[in-house]
Amino acid sequence: MVKLDDIEKVFKQRNWWDLIVNLKITKYLTYYIANYTKLTPNQITLISLIFAVFAGIAFLNQYYVAGAILYQISYIFDIVDGALARVTNQTSKFGAFLDVFTDWLKAPLLIIILLWDKQFFLITILFLLFINCCINKYNDMLFFTTKKSITKSNEILKSKIGKYFEFMKAKYIQPLPGIVEFEALVLFFYPIFKSDIFLWLGIGLLLLLFLMKFFVVYKKLK
């Protein structure tokens, strides 16, 4: 029987949105599925995709609060599939591919449906998502060409920023908000409150993430 402590150990580095909202829900849901159902991680991934489809239908029909809640349920199952795979030793290359593929399919399509009448926000957000994807992939490529991580340099490690990053790493918490928090702003808070401030915050976060990663890549290439 899978224990809660076992599940706690397999959670990856936690982001801020999960710490605020999802951590206990995903932990107990993973516990229940692992011990009392025969659902596989890949089936959970497909359940997550189905909830995302229903979220898109809700947004399309202007049921914005329902869409936001359905999106959040989809995201919760998206966390559970990986935790379930690791705690039950059902990880696979196909499962990893399916998880990543559906992740990159769901958010952009939901954003397109939700922001179709707001062309400025839609184009800006999709563009920023694209360049963030490009800079992340390029940074990954540099990792595999043995470029040294700048966060491991003595200069960075001794700085206040370096100490903060090391502290957060020891606590298994993401040091800064990321794509998950962006999606929460645009696909959860915006549809509920219908305030453009959440779209502007999302744009600002994507721009910040790109500039930070660009700086990392620049330092690696120097």
Phi, psi and omega in degrees: 000133180285133180260159179299324178297324178296319180292319179303322183290332185268353175293135178286182179304125189277141175268171187294320182297322179293320180297323182284318193241314201258346194300308181292322180299310183293325181295312182287328176293319176297318178301313181294313182296319182294324187261336189234006176225169176252017180293139178264161177304320180294325176293323177295321176301318179291325175298318176301317179296320180297316178297324177294321177298315179294326175297317178298319178296319178297314178299319182298327181261014174066026170266076193290318180294317178298319178298319179296318180292318178296321175300316182296321177297318177301317180294320179299315178294331178293330175284319185297322185301317180291318179296318179297318180299317183286320184285338179252009179056045178245025179291147179204159178296320179295319179298319178296318178297314181299319180296311181294317181300313180291325177301313182283347177272318189294303188300309180300320180294319178295322178295318178299315180296315185290323188251019183303326180273000178240075190299323180299309180296319182298309182295317181298314182294315180297322178296315181293324175297319181296313182289331174294319177298316181297314183291327177294317180294322178293320177296321176298320179298320179296326177298319182280353173257023173063027171288130185291141177291129182287339180286349180264358180288151182299324181299315181288316184298327182277347181281166178297322178296316180298318179295322177296315180298318179294322178296314180294323178297319179295331179270002182058042179237137176299132183296327185226158173302152182220209183298324179300316179293324175301312180297323178297319179297315188275321188258352177242301183289317182299311180296330180286314186261345180052040178247130181295345181301327180288329175290318178296320177297321178297317178297315179299320180293317178297320179295318178298316180298319179295314182296321179295315180292325177298319178298318178299313180297318180300316180294326179291327184275348181292000000 
